Amino acid sequence: MNILFVCRGNVARSQMAEVLFKKYIKGDYSVLSAGTKLSGPEQPIGELGPILDNMIAVMKEEGADVSGNIRNQLTPEMVAWADKIFMITDENDPIPDYLSDSDKVTHWELPDPKNTSLEFHREVRDKIKKLILESTF
C-alpha cells in the first residue's frame, strides 16, 4: 500500500508523519511526503536554516535525523501513486482542487509549527504520532 502525507511546505508536519509512520507502522508500505506549496526548491531540510532547528530537534528526540530528508512538491503523479493520502492542514493551507473531492484523502487538522517554540513542535509531533498509531492503514 502506498501512503502519502501532505502539508503546505513539506518541512514539518508531513515530514514528521512520514518518519513516524516508518518508525512505528510495520507492514508492506511505501511512504512519501510532499507539500502543496513549497516556498523554494526541493532540497534537504537541513539546508533551510535555523527556522527548522526545533523540528529537527523534536524528531531527534524520536531517534530520527530528518535533516537530510528532501522536500517534495506535490504532483498529480504522487496522488495517482498513493492508495491513501493524509492531508495535514490548518485553515491557512491550500488544498489543490484535484485533492478536494478524492476518496483517498483523510484530513488531519493540525497547526503549522513553523516559527513556534520547541514545546509547540513537540505537541504537534505527539499529535501526529497519536493519529498514526490510532489509524487503520
Contacts in CASP RR format, 6 or more apart in sequence:
PFRMAT RR
TARGET T0000
AUTHOR 0000-0000-0000
METHOD contacts of the structure
MODEL  1
MNILFVCRGNVARSQMAEVLFKKYIKGDYSVLSAGTKLSGPEQPIGELGP
ILDNMIAVMKEEGADVSGNIRNQLTPEMVAWADKIFMITDENDPIPDYLS
DSDKVTHWELPDPKNTSLEFHREVRDKIKKLILESTF
1 28 0 8 1.000
1 29 0 8 1.000
1 30 0 8 1.000
1 83 0 8 1.000
1 84 0 8 1.000
1 137 0 8 1.000
2 29 0 8 1.000
2 30 0 8 1.000
2 31 0 8 1.000
2 32 0 8 1.000
2 81 0 8 1.000
2 82 0 8 1.000
2 83 0 8 1.000
2 84 0 8 1.000
3 21 0 8 1.000
3 29 0 8 1.000
3 30 0 8 1.000
3 31 0 8 1.000
3 32 0 8 1.000
3 82 0 8 1.000
3 83 0 8 1.000
3 84 0 8 1.000
3 85 0 8 1.000
3 86 0 8 1.000
3 137 0 8 1.000
4 31 0 8 1.000
4 32 0 8 1.000
4 33 0 8 1.000
4 34 0 8 1.000
4 78 0 8 1.000
4 79 0 8 1.000
4 81 0 8 1.000
4 82 0 8 1.000
4 84 0 8 1.000
4 85 0 8 1.000
4 86 0 8 1.000
5 13 0 8 1.000
5 14 0 8 1.000
5 17 0 8 1.000
5 18 0 8 1.000
5 21 0 8 1.000
5 31 0 8 1.000
5 32 0 8 1.000
5 33 0 8 1.000
5 34 0 8 1.000
5 85 0 8 1.000
5 86 0 8 1.000
5 88 0 8 1.000
6 14 0 8 1.000
6 33 0 8 1.000
6 34 0 8 1.000
6 35 0 8 1.000
6 36 0 8 1.000
6 74 0 8 1.000
6 85 0 8 1.000
6 86 0 8 1.000
6 87 0 8 1.000
6 88 0 8 1.000
6 89 0 8 1.000
6 99 0 8 1.000
7 13 0 8 1.000
7 14 0 8 1.000
7 33 0 8 1.000
7 35 0 8 1.000
7 36 0 8 1.000
7 87 0 8 1.000
7 88 0 8 1.000
7 89 0 8 1.000
7 93 0 8 1.000
7 112 0 8 1.000
8 35 0 8 1.000
8 36 0 8 1.000
8 37 0 8 1.000
8 89 0 8 1.000
8 92 0 8 1.000
8 93 0 8 1.000
8 94 0 8 1.000
8 112 0 8 1.000
9 35 0 8 1.000
9 36 0 8 1.000
9 37 0 8 1.000
9 38 0 8 1.000
9 39 0 8 1.000
9 71 0 8 1.000
10 33 0 8 1.000
10 34 0 8 1.000
10 35 0 8 1.000
10 38 0 8 1.000
10 71 0 8 1.000
10 72 0 8 1.000
10 73 0 8 1.000
10 74 0 8 1.000
11 45 0 8 1.000
11 48 0 8 1.000
11 52 0 8 1.000
11 55 0 8 1.000
11 71 0 8 1.000
11 114 0 8 1.000
12 52 0 8 1.000
12 55 0 8 1.000
12 112 0 8 1.000
12 113 0 8 1.000
12 114 0 8 1.000
12 121 0 8 1.000
12 124 0 8 1.000
13 88 0 8 1.000
13 110 0 8 1.000
13 112 0 8 1.000
13 113 0 8 1.000
13 124 0 8 1.000
13 128 0 8 1.000
14 33 0 8 1.000
14 34 0 8 1.000
14 35 0 8 1.000
14 88 0 8 1.000
15 33 0 8 1.000
15 45 0 8 1.000
15 55 0 8 1.000
15 59 0 8 1.000
15 66 0 8 1.000
15 69 0 8 1.000
15 71 0 8 1.000
16 55 0 8 1.000
16 58 0 8 1.000
16 59 0 8 1.000
16 66 0 8 1.000
16 124 0 8 1.000
16 125 0 8 1.000
16 128 0 8 1.000
17 33 0 8 1.000
17 86 0 8 1.000
17 88 0 8 1.000
17 128 0 8 1.000
17 132 0 8 1.000
18 31 0 8 1.000
18 32 0 8 1.000
18 33 0 8 1.000
18 69 0 8 1.000
19 59 0 8 1.000
19 62 0 8 1.000
19 64 0 8 1.000
19 66 0 8 1.000
19 69 0 8 1.000
20 62 0 8 1.000
20 64 0 8 1.000
20 125 0 8 1.000
20 128 0 8 1.000
20 129 0 8 1.000
20 132 0 8 1.000
21 29 0 8 1.000
21 31 0 8 1.000
21 132 0 8 1.000
22 31 0 8 1.000
23 62 0 8 1.000
23 63 0 8 1.000
23 64 0 8 1.000
24 129 0 8 1.000
24 132 0 8 1.000
24 133 0 8 1.000
25 132 0 8 1.000
25 137 0 8 1.000
29 137 0 8 1.000
32 72 0 8 1.000
32 78 0 8 1.000
32 81 0 8 1.000
32 82 0 8 1.000
33 69 0 8 1.000
33 72 0 8 1.000
34 72 0 8 1.000
34 73 0 8 1.000
34 74 0 8 1.000
34 75 0 8 1.000
34 78 0 8 1.000
35 71 0 8 1.000
35 72 0 8 1.000
35 73 0 8 1.000
35 74 0 8 1.000
36 74 0 8 1.000
36 93 0 8 1.000
36 94 0 8 1.000
36 95 0 8 1.000
36 96 0 8 1.000
37 94 0 8 1.000
38 71 0 8 1.000
38 72 0 8 1.000
38 73 0 8 1.000
42 70 0 8 1.000
42 71 0 8 1.000
42 72 0 8 1.000
42 73 0 8 1.000
43 70 0 8 1.000
43 71 0 8 1.000
44 67 0 8 1.000
44 68 0 8 1.000
44 69 0 8 1.000
44 70 0 8 1.000
44 71 0 8 1.000
45 52 0 8 1.000
45 55 0 8 1.000
45 56 0 8 1.000
45 66 0 8 1.000
45 67 0 8 1.000
45 68 0 8 1.000
45 69 0 8 1.000
45 70 0 8 1.000
45 71 0 8 1.000
46 52 0 8 1.000
46 56 0 8 1.000
46 67 0 8 1.000
46 68 0 8 1.000
48 71 0 8 1.000
51 114 0 8 1.000
51 115 0 8 1.000
54 113 0 8 1.000
54 116 0 8 1.000
54 117 0 8 1.000
54 118 0 8 1.000
54 120 0 8 1.000
54 121 0 8 1.000
55 66 0 8 1.000
55 113 0 8 1.000
55 121 0 8 1.000
56 65 0 8 1.000
56 66 0 8 1.000
56 67 0 8 1.000
57 118 0 8 1.000
57 121 0 8 1.000
58 118 0 8 1.000
58 121 0 8 1.000
58 122 0 8 1.000
58 125 0 8 1.000
59 65 0 8 1.000
59 66 0 8 1.000
59 125 0 8 1.000
61 122 0 8 1.000
62 125 0 8 1.000
62 129 0 8 1.000
72 78 0 8 1.000
74 96 0 8 1.000
76 98 0 8 1.000
79 85 0 8 1.000
79 98 0 8 1.000
79 99 0 8 1.000
79 102 0 8 1.000
79 104 0 8 1.000
82 104 0 8 1.000
83 104 0 8 1.000
84 104 0 8 1.000
84 106 0 8 1.000
84 137 0 8 1.000
85 99 0 8 1.000
85 102 0 8 1.000
85 104 0 8 1.000
85 105 0 8 1.000
85 106 0 8 1.000
86 105 0 8 1.000
86 106 0 8 1.000
86 107 0 8 1.000
86 108 0 8 1.000
87 93 0 8 1.000
87 95 0 8 1.000
87 99 0 8 1.000
87 105 0 8 1.000
87 106 0 8 1.000
87 107 0 8 1.000
87 108 0 8 1.000
88 108 0 8 1.000
88 110 0 8 1.000
88 128 0 8 1.000
89 95 0 8 1.000
89 107 0 8 1.000
89 108 0 8 1.000
89 109 0 8 1.000
89 110 0 8 1.000
90 109 0 8 1.000
90 110 0 8 1.000
90 111 0 8 1.000
90 112 0 8 1.000
92 112 0 8 1.000
93 112 0 8 1.000
99 105 0 8 1.000
106 135 0 8 1.000
108 128 0 8 1.000
108 131 0 8 1.000
110 124 0 8 1.000
110 127 0 8 1.000
110 128 0 8 1.000
111 124 0 8 1.000
113 120 0 8 1.000
113 121 0 8 1.000
113 124 0 8 1.000
END
